[in-house]
Amino acid sequence: MARPIRNTPALYGKDAERFLAEISVLPSAEERKRERERIHESVSEFMTLVSRHKAKA
């Protein structure tokens, strides 16, 4: 059975300031592109493994 979802805690003071500072910094376009390529390669590798496994079964 699923657990109930708790309310999101409210942040105040330095915790709130730190959170806002952290989310305002975005990775560069190059970093995002590199991450997308890494994910795509991982998915391709996974799909290759799945197809090989299916072929053996």
C-alpha distance matrix in Angstrom:
0.0 3.8 6.6 9.4 12.4 15.4 18.9 21.1 23.8 27.4 29.9 33.5 36.7 37.0 33.3 33.5 36.7 35.4 32.3 34.6 37.1 34.5 33.1 36.7 37.8 37.1 37.8 41.0 41.2 42.3 39.3 36.9 38.8 38.7 35.0 34.6 36.9 35.1 31.8 33.7 35.2 31.9 30.5 33.7 33.7 30.1 31.1 34.2 32.3 30.0 33.1 34.8 32.0 31.9 35.7 35.7 33.2
3.8 0.0 3.8 6.5 8.9 12.1 15.5 17.6 20.4 23.9 26.4 30.0 33.3 33.6 29.8 29.9 33.1 31.9 28.7 30.9 33.4 30.9 29.5 33.0 34.2 33.6 34.5 37.7 38.0 39.2 36.2 33.8 35.9 36.0 32.2 31.9 34.5 32.7 29.4 31.5 33.3 30.1 28.8 32.2 32.3 28.9 30.0 33.3 31.6 29.5 32.7 34.6 32.1 32.1 35.9 36.1 34.0
6.6 3.8 0.0 3.8 6.4 9.0 12.6 14.8 17.3 20.9 23.4 26.9 30.2 30.6 26.9 27.1 30.5 29.3 26.3 28.7 31.3 29.0 27.8 31.4 32.7 32.6 33.7 37.1 37.7 39.0 35.9 33.7 36.1 36.1 32.3 32.4 35.1 33.3 30.2 32.6 34.4 31.2 30.2 33.8 33.9 30.7 32.1 35.3 33.6 31.8 35.1 37.0 34.5 34.9 38.7 38.8 36.8
9.4 6.5 3.8 0.0 3.8 6.3 9.7 12.4 15.0 18.5 21.4 24.8 28.2 29.0 25.5 25.3 28.9 28.2 25.1 27.3 30.1 28.2 26.8 30.3 32.0 32.0 33.5 37.0 37.6 39.3 36.3 34.0 36.6 36.9 33.2 33.2 36.2 34.6 31.6 34.0 36.1 33.1 32.1 35.7 36.1 33.0 34.3 37.7 36.3 34.4 37.6 39.7 37.4 37.6 41.4 41.8 39.8
12.4 8.9 6.4 3.8 0.0 3.8 6.7 9.0 11.9 15.3 18.1 21.7 25.1 25.9 22.3 21.9 25.4 24.8 21.6 23.6 26.5 24.7 23.2 26.6 28.4 28.5 30.2 33.6 34.4 36.2 33.3 31.0 33.8 34.2 30.6 30.7 33.8 32.4 29.5 32.0 34.2 31.5 30.6 34.3 34.8 32.0 33.4 36.9 35.7 34.1 37.3 39.4 37.5 37.8 41.5 42.1 40.4
15.4 12.1 9.0 6.3 3.8 0.0 3.8 6.4 8.7 12.2 15.1 18.5 21.9 22.9 19.5 19.3 22.9 22.5 19.6 21.8 24.8 23.3 22.1 25.5 27.5 28.1 30.1 33.6 34.7 36.6 33.6 31.6 34.7 35.1 31.5 32.0 35.2 33.7 31.1 33.8 36.0 33.3 32.7 36.5 37.0 34.4 36.0 39.4 38.2 36.8 40.1 42.2 40.3 40.8 44.5 45.0 43.5
18.9 15.5 12.6 9.7 6.7 3.8 0.0 3.8 6.2 9.1 12.4 15.6 19.3 20.6 17.4 16.7 20.3 20.5 17.6 19.3 22.6 21.6 20.3 23.4 25.8 26.7 29.0 32.5 33.7 35.9 33.1 31.1 34.3 35.0 31.6 32.1 35.5 34.3 31.8 34.5 36.9 34.5 34.0 37.8 38.5 36.1 37.7 41.1 40.2 38.9 42.1 44.3 42.7 43.2 46.8 47.5 46.1
21.1 17.6 14.8 12.4 9.0 6.4 3.8 0.0 3.8 6.5 9.4 12.9 16.4 17.5 14.1 13.2 16.8 16.8 13.8 15.6 18.9 17.8 16.6 19.7 22.1 23.1 25.6 29.1 30.5 32.7 29.9 28.0 31.4 32.1 28.8 29.5 33.0 31.8 29.6 32.5 34.8 32.6 32.4 36.1 36.9 34.7 36.5 39.8 39.1 38.1 41.3 43.4 42.1 42.7 46.2 47.0 45.9
23.8 20.4 17.3 15.0 11.9 8.7 6.2 3.8 0.0 3.8 6.5 9.8 13.3 14.5 11.3 10.9 14.7 14.9 12.5 14.7 17.8 17.2 16.7 19.6 22.0 23.6 26.2 29.8 31.6 33.7 30.8 29.4 32.9 33.4 30.3 31.4 34.8 33.5 31.6 34.7 36.9 34.7 34.8 38.5 39.1 37.1 39.1 42.3 41.5 40.8 44.0 46.0 44.6 45.6 49.0 49.6 48.7
27.4 23.9 20.9 18.5 15.3 12.2 9.1 6.5 3.8 0.0 3.8 6.6 10.3 12.2 9.6 8.4 12.1 13.2 11.2 12.6 16.0 16.2 15.7 18.1 20.9 22.9 25.8 29.2 31.2 33.5 30.9 29.5 33.2 33.9 31.0 32.2 35.7 34.7 33.0 36.0 38.4 36.5 36.6 40.3 41.1 39.3 41.3 44.5 43.9 43.3 46.4 48.5 47.3 48.2 51.6 52.4 51.6
29.9 26.4 23.4 21.4 18.1 15.1 12.4 9.4 6.5 3.8 0.0 3.8 7.0 8.5 5.9 4.9 8.6 9.7 8.3 10.1 13.0 13.5 13.7 15.9 18.5 21.0 23.9 27.3 29.6 31.8 29.1 28.2 32.0 32.6 29.9 31.5 34.9 33.8 32.4 35.6 37.8 36.1 36.6 40.2 40.8 39.4 41.5 44.6 44.0 43.7 46.9 48.8 47.8 49.0 52.2 53.0 52.4
33.5 30.0 26.9 24.8 21.7 18.5 15.6 12.9 9.8 6.6 3.8 0.0 3.8 6.5 5.9 4.9 7.8 9.9 9.8 10.9 13.4 14.8 15.5 17.0 19.7 22.6 25.6 28.8 31.4 33.6 31.1 30.5 34.3 34.9 32.5 34.2 37.5 36.5 35.4 38.6 40.8 39.2 39.8 43.4 44.0 42.7 44.9 47.9 47.4 47.3 50.4 52.2 51.4 52.6 55.8 56.5 56.0
36.7 33.3 30.2 28.2 25.1 21.9 19.3 16.4 13.3 10.3 7.0 3.8 0.0 3.8 5.5 5.4 6.4 8.8 10.1 11.0 12.5 14.5 15.9 16.9 19.2 22.5 25.5 28.5 31.4 33.5 31.0 30.9 34.7 35.1 33.0 35.0 38.2 37.2 36.5 39.8 41.7 40.3 41.2 44.7 45.2 44.2 46.6 49.3 48.9 49.0 52.1 53.8 53.1 54.5 57.6 58.3 58.0
37.0 33.6 30.6 29.0 25.9 22.9 20.6 17.5 14.5 12.2 8.5 6.5 3.8 0.0 3.8 5.4 5.0 6.0 8.4 9.8 10.4 12.1 14.3 15.3 17.0 20.5 23.1 26.1 29.2 31.0 28.5 28.7 32.5 32.6 30.6 33.0 36.0 34.8 34.4 37.7 39.4 38.1 39.3 42.7 43.0 42.3 44.8 47.4 46.9 47.3 50.4 51.9 51.3 52.9 55.9 56.5 56.5
33.3 29.8 26.9 25.5 22.3 19.5 17.4 14.1 11.3 9.6 5.9 5.9 5.5 3.8 0.0 3.8 5.5 5.2 6.1 8.7 9.9 10.6 12.4 14.3 16.1 19.1 21.6 25.0 27.9 29.6 26.9 26.7 30.5 30.7 28.4 30.5 33.6 32.3 31.6 35.0 36.8 35.2 36.3 39.7 40.1 39.1 41.6 44.3 43.7 44.0 47.1 48.7 48.0 49.5 52.5 53.2 53.0
33.5 29.9 27.1 25.3 21.9 19.3 16.7 13.2 10.9 8.4 4.9 4.9 5.4 5.4 3.8 0.0 3.8 5.5 5.1 6.2 8.6 9.9 10.8 12.3 14.8 17.7 20.7 23.9 26.6 28.8 26.3 25.8 29.6 30.2 27.9 29.8 33.1 32.2 31.3 34.5 36.6 35.2 36.0 39.5 40.2 39.2 41.4 44.2 44.0 44.0 47.0 48.9 48.3 49.6 52.6 53.5 53.3
36.7 33.1 30.5 28.9 25.4 22.9 20.3 16.8 14.7 12.1 8.6 7.8 6.4 5.0 5.5 3.8 0.0 3.8 5.5 5.2 6.2 8.7 10.2 10.7 12.9 16.3 19.3 22.2 25.1 27.3 25.0 24.9 28.7 29.3 27.5 29.5 32.7 31.9 31.5 34.6 36.6 35.5 36.6 39.9 40.6 40.0 42.2 44.9 44.8 45.1 48.0 49.8 49.4 50.8 53.7 54.7 54.7
35.4 31.9 29.3 28.2 24.8 22.5 20.5 16.8 14.9 13.2 9.7 9.9 8.8 6.0 5.2 5.5 3.8 0.0 3.8 5.5 5.1 6.1 8.7 10.0 11.3 14.6 17.1 20.3 23.4 25.1 22.5 22.7 26.5 26.7 24.8 27.1 30.1 29.1 28.8 32.1 33.8 32.6 34.0 37.2 37.7 37.1 39.6 42.1 41.9 42.4 45.4 46.9 46.6 48.2 51.0 51.8 52.0
32.3 28.7 26.3 25.1 21.6 19.6 17.6 13.8 12.5 11.2 8.3 9.8 10.1 8.4 6.1 5.1 5.5 3.8 0.0 3.8 5.4 5.2 6.3 8.6 10.5 13.2 15.9 19.3 22.0 24.0 21.3 20.9 24.7 25.2 22.9 24.9 28.1 27.2 26.4 29.7 31.6 30.4 31.4 34.7 35.4 34.6 36.9 39.6 39.5 39.7 42.7 44.4 44.0 45.4 48.3 49.2 49.2
34.6 30.9 28.7 27.3 23.6 21.8 19.3 15.6 14.7 12.6 10.1 10.9 11.0 9.8 8.7 6.2 5.2 5.5 3.8 0.0 3.8 5.5 5.4 6.1 9.0 11.8 15.1 18.1 20.7 23.1 20.9 20.4 24.1 25.1 23.2 24.9 28.2 27.8 27.1 30.1 32.3 31.4 32.3 35.5 36.5 35.9 37.9 40.7 40.9 41.1 43.8 45.8 45.6 46.8 49.6 50.8 50.9
37.1 33.4 31.3 30.1 26.5 24.8 22.6 18.9 17.8 16.0 13.0 13.4 12.5 10.4 9.9 8.6 6.2 5.1 5.4 3.8 0.0 3.8 5.7 5.3 6.8 10.4 13.3 16.1 19.1 21.2 19.1 19.2 22.9 23.6 22.1 24.2 27.2 26.7 26.6 29.6 31.6 30.9 32.1 35.1 36.0 35.8 38.0 40.5 40.7 41.3 44.0 45.7 45.7 47.2 49.8 51.0 51.3
34.5 30.9 29.0 28.2 24.7 23.3 21.6 17.8 17.2 16.2 13.5 14.8 14.5 12.1 10.6 9.9 8.7 6.1 5.2 5.5 3.8 0.0 3.8 5.5 5.8 8.7 11.1 14.4 17.4 19.1 16.6 16.6 20.4 20.7 18.9 21.2 24.1 23.4 23.2 26.4 28.2 27.3 28.6 31.7 32.4 32.2 34.5 36.9 37.1 37.7 40.4 42.1 42.0 43.6 46.2 47.3 47.6
33.1 29.5 27.8 26.8 23.2 22.1 20.3 16.6 16.7 15.7 13.7 15.5 15.9 14.3 12.4 10.8 10.2 8.7 6.3 5.4 5.7 3.8 0.0 3.8 5.5 7.2 10.3 13.6 15.9 18.2 15.9 15.1 18.9 19.8 17.9 19.5 22.8 22.5 21.8 24.8 27.0 26.3 27.1 30.2 31.4 30.9 32.9 35.6 36.0 36.3 38.9 40.8 40.8 42.1 44.8 46.1 46.3
36.7 33.0 31.4 30.3 26.6 25.5 23.4 19.7 19.6 18.1 15.9 17.0 16.9 15.3 14.3 12.3 10.7 10.0 8.6 6.1 5.3 5.5 3.8 0.0 3.8 6.2 9.9 12.3 14.8 17.4 15.8 15.3 18.9 20.2 18.8 20.4 23.6 23.7 23.5 26.1 28.4 28.1 29.0 31.9 33.2 33.1 34.9 37.5 38.2 38.6 41.0 43.0 43.3 44.5 47.0 48.5 48.9
37.8 34.2 32.7 32.0 28.4 27.5 25.8 22.1 22.0 20.9 18.5 19.7 19.2 17.0 16.1 14.8 12.9 11.3 10.5 9.0 6.8 5.8 5.5 3.8 0.0 3.8 6.7 9.3 12.3 14.4 12.6 12.8 16.4 17.3 16.3 18.3 21.2 21.2 21.4 24.1 26.1 26.0 27.3 29.9 31.1 31.3 33.3 35.6 36.3 37.1 39.4 41.2 41.7 43.1 45.4 46.8 47.5
37.1 33.6 32.6 32.0 28.5 28.1 26.7 23.1 23.6 22.9 21.0 22.6 22.5 20.5 19.1 17.7 16.3 14.6 13.2 11.8 10.4 8.7 7.2 6.2 3.8 0.0 3.8 6.4 8.9 11.3 9.7 9.3 12.8 14.1 13.2 14.8 17.8 18.2 18.4 20.8 22.9 23.1 24.2 26.7 28.1 28.5 30.3 32.6 33.5 34.3 36.4 38.3 39.0 40.3 42.5 44.1 44.8
37.8 34.5 33.7 33.5 30.2 30.1 29.0 25.6 26.2 25.8 23.9 25.6 25.5 23.1 21.6 20.7 19.3 17.1 15.9 15.1 13.3 11.1 10.3 9.9 6.7 3.8 0.0 3.8 6.6 8.0 6.0 6.4 9.9 10.6 10.1 12.3 14.8 15.1 15.9 18.2 20.0 20.5 21.9 24.2 25.4 26.2 28.0 30.0 31.0 32.1 34.1 35.8 36.7 38.2 40.2 41.7 42.7
41.0 37.7 37.1 37.0 33.6 33.6 32.5 29.1 29.8 29.2 27.3 28.8 28.5 26.1 25.0 23.9 22.2 20.3 19.3 18.1 16.1 14.4 13.6 12.3 9.3 6.4 3.8 0.0 3.8 5.3 5.2 6.3 8.6 9.9 10.7 12.4 14.3 15.4 16.7 18.4 20.1 21.3 22.7 24.4 25.9 27.1 28.7 30.5 31.9 33.1 34.8 36.5 37.7 39.1 40.8 42.6 43.8
41.2 38.0 37.7 37.6 34.4 34.7 33.7 30.5 31.6 31.2 29.6 31.4 31.4 29.2 27.9 26.6 25.1 23.4 22.0 20.7 19.1 17.4 15.9 14.8 12.3 8.9 6.6 3.8 0.0 3.8 5.5 5.1 6.1 8.6 9.9 10.5 12.3 14.2 15.3 16.4 18.4 20.0 21.1 22.4 24.4 25.7 26.9 28.6 30.4 31.5 32.8 34.7 36.2 37.3 38.9 40.9 42.2
42.3 39.2 39.0 39.3 36.2 36.6 35.9 32.7 33.7 33.5 31.8 33.6 33.5 31.0 29.6 28.8 27.3 25.1 24.0 23.1 21.2 19.1 18.2 17.4 14.4 11.3 8.0 5.3 3.8 0.0 3.8 5.5 5.1 6.1 8.6 9.9 10.5 12.3 14.3 15.2 16.5 18.4 20.0 21.0 22.6 24.3 25.7 27.0 28.8 30.3 31.5 33.1 34.8 36.2 37.5 39.4 40.9
39.3 36.2 35.9 36.3 33.3 33.6 33.1 29.9 30.8 30.9 29.1 31.1 31.0 28.5 26.9 26.3 25.0 22.5 21.3 20.9 19.1 16.6 15.9 15.8 12.6 9.7 6.0 5.2 5.5 3.8 0.0 3.8 5.4 5.1 6.1 8.6 9.9 10.5 12.3 14.2 15.3 16.5 18.4 19.9 21.1 22.5 24.3 25.8 27.1 28.6 30.3 31.8 33.1 34.7 36.3 37.9 39.3
36.9 33.8 33.7 34.0 31.0 31.6 31.1 28.0 29.4 29.5 28.2 30.5 30.9 28.7 26.7 25.8 24.9 22.7 20.9 20.4 19.2 16.6 15.1 15.3 12.8 9.3 6.4 6.3 5.1 5.5 3.8 0.0 3.8 5.4 5.1 6.2 8.7 9.8 10.6 12.2 14.3 15.3 16.5 18.3 20.0 21.0 22.5 24.4 25.9 26.9 28.6 30.4 31.6 32.9 34.6 36.5 37.6
38.8 35.9 36.1 36.6 33.8 34.7 34.3 31.4 32.9 33.2 32.0 34.3 34.7 32.5 30.5 29.6 28.7 26.5 24.7 24.1 22.9 20.4 18.9 18.9 16.4 12.8 9.9 8.6 6.1 5.1 5.4 3.8 0.0 3.8 5.4 5.1 6.2 8.6 9.9 10.5 12.3 14.3 15.3 16.4 18.4 19.9 21.0 22.6 24.5 25.7 26.9 28.7 30.3 31.5 32.9 35.0 36.4
38.7 36.0 36.1 36.9 34.2 35.1 35.0 32.1 33.4 33.9 32.6 34.9 35.1 32.6 30.7 30.2 29.3 26.7 25.2 25.1 23.6 20.7 19.8 20.2 17.3 14.1 10.6 9.9 8.6 6.1 5.1 5.4 3.8 0.0 3.8 5.5 5.1 6.2 8.7 9.9 10.6 12.4 14.3 15.3 16.6 18.4 20.0 21.2 22.8 24.4 25.8 27.2 28.8 30.4 31.7 33.4 35.0
35.0 32.2 32.3 33.2 30.6 31.5 31.6 28.8 30.3 31.0 29.9 32.5 33.0 30.6 28.4 27.9 27.5 24.8 22.9 23.2 22.1 18.9 17.9 18.8 16.3 13.2 10.1 10.7 9.9 8.6 6.1 5.1 5.4 3.8 0.0 3.8 5.4 5.0 6.2 8.6 9.9 10.6 12.3 14.2 15.4 16.5 18.3 20.0 21.2 22.6 24.4 25.9 27.1 28.6 30.4 31.9 33.2
34.6 31.9 32.4 33.2 30.7 32.0 32.1 29.5 31.4 32.2 31.5 34.2 35.0 33.0 30.5 29.8 29.5 27.1 24.9 24.9 24.2 21.2 19.5 20.4 18.3 14.8 12.3 12.4 10.5 9.9 8.6 6.2 5.1 5.5 3.8 0.0 3.8 5.5 5.2 6.1 8.6 9.9 10.5 12.2 14.2 15.3 16.4 18.3 20.0 21.0 22.4 24.4 25.7 26.9 28.6 30.5 31.7
36.9 34.5 35.1 36.2 33.8 35.2 35.5 33.0 34.8 35.7 34.9 37.5 38.2 36.0 33.6 33.1 32.7 30.1 28.1 28.2 27.2 24.1 22.8 23.6 21.2 17.8 14.8 14.3 12.3 10.5 9.9 8.7 6.2 5.1 5.4 3.8 0.0 3.8 5.4 5.0 6.1 8.6 9.9 10.5 12.3 14.2 15.3 16.5 18.4 19.9 21.0 22.6 24.4 25.7 27.0 28.9 30.5
35.1 32.7 33.3 34.6 32.4 33.7 34.3 31.8 33.5 34.7 33.8 36.5 37.2 34.8 32.3 32.2 31.9 29.1 27.2 27.8 26.7 23.4 22.5 23.7 21.2 18.2 15.1 15.4 14.2 12.3 10.5 9.8 8.6 6.2 5.0 5.5 3.8 0.0 3.8 5.5 5.2 6.2 8.7 9.9 10.6 12.3 14.3 15.4 16.7 18.5 20.1 21.3 22.7 24.5 25.9 27.5 29.0
31.8 29.4 30.2 31.6 29.5 31.1 31.8 29.6 31.6 33.0 32.4 35.4 36.5 34.4 31.6 31.3 31.5 28.8 26.4 27.1 26.6 23.2 21.8 23.5 21.4 18.4 15.9 16.7 15.3 14.3 12.3 10.6 9.9 8.7 6.2 5.2 5.4 3.8 0.0 3.8 5.4 5.0 6.2 8.6 9.9 10.5 12.2 14.2 15.4 16.4 18.3 20.0 21.1 22.5 24.3 26.0 27.1
33.7 31.5 32.6 34.0 32.0 33.8 34.5 32.5 34.7 36.0 35.6 38.6 39.8 37.7 35.0 34.5 34.6 32.1 29.7 30.1 29.6 26.4 24.8 26.1 24.1 20.8 18.2 18.4 16.4 15.2 14.2 12.2 10.5 9.9 8.6 6.1 5.0 5.5 3.8 0.0 3.8 5.4 5.1 6.1 8.6 9.8 10.5 12.3 14.3 15.3 16.4 18.4 20.0 21.0 22.5 24.6 25.9
35.2 33.3 34.4 36.1 34.2 36.0 36.9 34.8 36.9 38.4 37.8 40.8 41.7 39.4 36.8 36.6 36.6 33.8 31.6 32.3 31.6 28.2 27.0 28.4 26.1 22.9 20.0 20.1 18.4 16.5 15.3 14.3 12.3 10.6 9.9 8.6 6.1 5.2 5.4 3.8 0.0 3.8 5.5 5.1 6.1 8.6 9.9 10.6 12.4 14.3 15.4 16.6 18.5 20.0 21.1 22.9 24.7
31.9 30.1 31.2 33.1 31.5 33.3 34.5 32.6 34.7 36.5 36.1 39.2 40.3 38.1 35.2 35.2 35.5 32.6 30.4 31.4 30.9 27.3 26.3 28.1 26.0 23.1 20.5 21.3 20.0 18.4 16.5 15.3 14.3 12.4 10.6 9.9 8.6 6.2 5.0 5.4 3.8 0.0 3.8 5.4 5.1 6.1 8.6 9.9 10.6 12.3 14.3 15.4 16.6 18.4 20.0 21.4 22.8
30.5 28.8 30.2 32.1 30.6 32.7 34.0 32.4 34.8 36.6 36.6 39.8 41.2 39.3 36.3 36.0 36.6 34.0 31.4 32.3 32.1 28.6 27.1 29.0 27.3 24.2 21.9 22.7 21.1 20.0 18.4 16.5 15.3 14.3 12.3 10.5 9.9 8.7 6.2 5.1 5.5 3.8 0.0 3.8 5.4 5.0 6.1 8.6 9.8 10.4 12.2 14.2 15.2 16.4 18.3 20.1 21.2
33.7 32.2 33.8 35.7 34.3 36.5 37.8 36.1 38.5 40.3 40.2 43.4 44.7 42.7 39.7 39.5 39.9 37.2 34.7 35.5 35.1 31.7 30.2 31.9 29.9 26.7 24.2 24.4 22.4 21.0 19.9 18.3 16.4 15.3 14.2 12.2 10.5 9.9 8.6 6.1 5.1 5.4 3.8 0.0 3.8 5.4 5.1 6.2 8.7 9.9 10.6 12.4 14.3 15.4 16.5 18.6 20.2
33.7 32.3 33.9 36.1 34.8 37.0 38.5 36.9 39.1 41.1 40.8 44.0 45.2 43.0 40.1 40.2 40.6 37.7 35.4 36.5 36.0 32.4 31.4 33.2 31.1 28.1 25.4 25.9 24.4 22.6 21.1 20.0 18.4 16.6 15.4 14.2 12.3 10.6 9.9 8.6 6.1 5.1 5.4 3.8 0.0 3.8 5.5 5.1 6.3 8.7 10.0 10.7 12.4 14.4 15.5 16.9 18.8
30.1 28.9 30.7 33.0 32.0 34.4 36.1 34.7 37.1 39.3 39.4 42.7 44.2 42.3 39.1 39.2 40.0 37.1 34.6 35.9 35.8 32.2 30.9 33.1 31.3 28.5 26.2 27.1 25.7 24.3 22.5 21.0 19.9 18.4 16.5 15.3 14.2 12.3 10.5 9.8 8.6 6.1 5.0 5.4 3.8 0.0 3.8 5.4 5.1 6.2 8.7 9.9 10.6 12.4 14.3 15.6 16.8
31.1 30.0 32.1 34.3 33.4 36.0 37.7 36.5 39.1 41.3 41.5 44.9 46.6 44.8 41.6 41.4 42.2 39.6 36.9 37.9 38.0 34.5 32.9 34.9 33.3 30.3 28.0 28.7 26.9 25.7 24.3 22.5 21.0 20.0 18.3 16.4 15.3 14.3 12.2 10.5 9.9 8.6 6.1 5.1 5.5 3.8 0.0 3.8 5.4 5.0 6.1 8.6 9.8 10.5 12.2 14.4 15.4
34.2 33.3 35.3 37.7 36.9 39.4 41.1 39.8 42.3 44.5 44.6 47.9 49.3 47.4 44.3 44.2 44.9 42.1 39.6 40.7 40.5 36.9 35.6 37.5 35.6 32.6 30.0 30.5 28.6 27.0 25.8 24.4 22.6 21.2 20.0 18.3 16.5 15.4 14.2 12.3 10.6 9.9 8.6 6.2 5.1 5.4 3.8 0.0 3.8 5.5 5.2 6.2 8.6 9.9 10.6 12.6 14.5
32.3 31.6 33.6 36.3 35.7 38.2 40.2 39.1 41.5 43.9 44.0 47.4 48.9 46.9 43.7 44.0 44.8 41.9 39.5 40.9 40.7 37.1 36.0 38.2 36.3 33.5 31.0 31.9 30.4 28.8 27.1 25.9 24.5 22.8 21.2 20.0 18.4 16.7 15.4 14.3 12.4 10.6 9.8 8.7 6.3 5.1 5.4 3.8 0.0 3.8 5.5 5.2 6.2 8.7 9.9 10.8 12.6
30.0 29.5 31.8 34.4 34.1 36.8 38.9 38.1 40.8 43.3 43.7 47.3 49.0 47.3 44.0 44.0 45.1 42.4 39.7 41.1 41.3 37.7 36.3 38.6 37.1 34.3 32.1 33.1 31.5 30.3 28.6 26.9 25.7 24.4 22.6 21.0 19.9 18.5 16.4 15.3 14.3 12.3 10.4 9.9 8.7 6.2 5.0 5.5 3.8 0.0 3.8 5.4 5.1 6.2 8.6 10.0 10.7
33.1 32.7 35.1 37.6 37.3 40.1 42.1 41.3 44.0 46.4 46.9 50.4 52.1 50.4 47.1 47.0 48.0 45.4 42.7 43.8 44.0 40.4 38.9 41.0 39.4 36.4 34.1 34.8 32.8 31.5 30.3 28.6 26.9 25.8 24.4 22.4 21.0 20.1 18.3 16.4 15.4 14.3 12.2 10.6 10.0 8.7 6.1 5.2 5.5 3.8 0.0 3.8 5.4 5.1 6.2 8.8 10.0
34.8 34.6 37.0 39.7 39.4 42.2 44.3 43.4 46.0 48.5 48.8 52.2 53.8 51.9 48.7 48.9 49.8 46.9 44.4 45.8 45.7 42.1 40.8 43.0 41.2 38.3 35.8 36.5 34.7 33.1 31.8 30.4 28.7 27.2 25.9 24.4 22.6 21.3 20.0 18.4 16.6 15.4 14.2 12.4 10.7 9.9 8.6 6.2 5.2 5.4 3.8 0.0 3.8 5.5 5.1 6.4 8.9
32.0 32.1 34.5 37.4 37.5 40.3 42.7 42.1 44.6 47.3 47.8 51.4 53.1 51.3 48.0 48.3 49.4 46.6 44.0 45.6 45.7 42.0 40.8 43.3 41.7 39.0 36.7 37.7 36.2 34.8 33.1 31.6 30.3 28.8 27.1 25.7 24.4 22.7 21.1 20.0 18.5 16.6 15.2 14.3 12.4 10.6 9.8 8.6 6.2 5.1 5.4 3.8 0.0 3.8 5.4 5.2 6.4
31.9 32.1 34.9 37.6 37.8 40.8 43.2 42.7 45.6 48.2 49.0 52.6 54.5 52.9 49.5 49.6 50.8 48.2 45.4 46.8 47.2 43.6 42.1 44.5 43.1 40.3 38.2 39.1 37.3 36.2 34.7 32.9 31.5 30.4 28.6 26.9 25.7 24.5 22.5 21.0 20.0 18.4 16.4 15.4 14.4 12.4 10.5 9.9 8.7 6.2 5.1 5.5 3.8 0.0 3.8 5.4 5.2
35.7 35.9 38.7 41.4 41.5 44.5 46.8 46.2 49.0 51.6 52.2 55.8 57.6 55.9 52.5 52.6 53.7 51.0 48.3 49.6 49.8 46.2 44.8 47.0 45.4 42.5 40.2 40.8 38.9 37.5 36.3 34.6 32.9 31.7 30.4 28.6 27.0 25.9 24.3 22.5 21.1 20.0 18.3 16.5 15.5 14.3 12.2 10.6 9.9 8.6 6.2 5.1 5.4 3.8 0.0 3.8 5.6
35.7 36.1 38.8 41.8 42.1 45.0 47.5 47.0 49.6 52.4 53.0 56.5 58.3 56.5 53.2 53.5 54.7 51.8 49.2 50.8 51.0 47.3 46.1 48.5 46.8 44.1 41.7 42.6 40.9 39.4 37.9 36.5 35.0 33.4 31.9 30.5 28.9 27.5 26.0 24.6 22.9 21.4 20.1 18.6 16.9 15.6 14.4 12.6 10.8 10.0 8.8 6.4 5.2 5.4 3.8 0.0 3.8
33.2 34.0 36.8 39.8 40.4 43.5 46.1 45.9 48.7 51.6 52.4 56.0 58.0 56.5 53.0 53.3 54.7 52.0 49.2 50.9 51.3 47.6 46.3 48.9 47.5 44.8 42.7 43.8 42.2 40.9 39.3 37.6 36.4 35.0 33.2 31.7 30.5 29.0 27.1 25.9 24.7 22.8 21.2 20.2 18.8 16.8 15.4 14.5 12.6 10.7 10.0 8.9 6.4 5.2 5.6 3.8 0.0
